[in-house]
Amino acid sequence: MPGSTDSSTKTMGVLTVGGLVAVTGYTVALGSNGWLWFGWVLLVLITLGMVATRGS
């Protein structure tokens, strides 16, 4: 289903941006947490992988 791939990629993009907002808010309010940033970087890499494989 071609439509579902685009939908899931957009959903991952929204989650990635939302995760950035959440991790940044946490960092500002309570201080930096390396594990949160590590998890966000993994989320970015997964999202980029989905975008890269979307065309194939």
Protein Blocks (a to p, Z undefined) as FASTA:
>chain_A
ZZlmmmmmmmmmmmmmmmmmmmmmmmmmnopafklmmmmmmmmmmmmmmmmmmmZZ
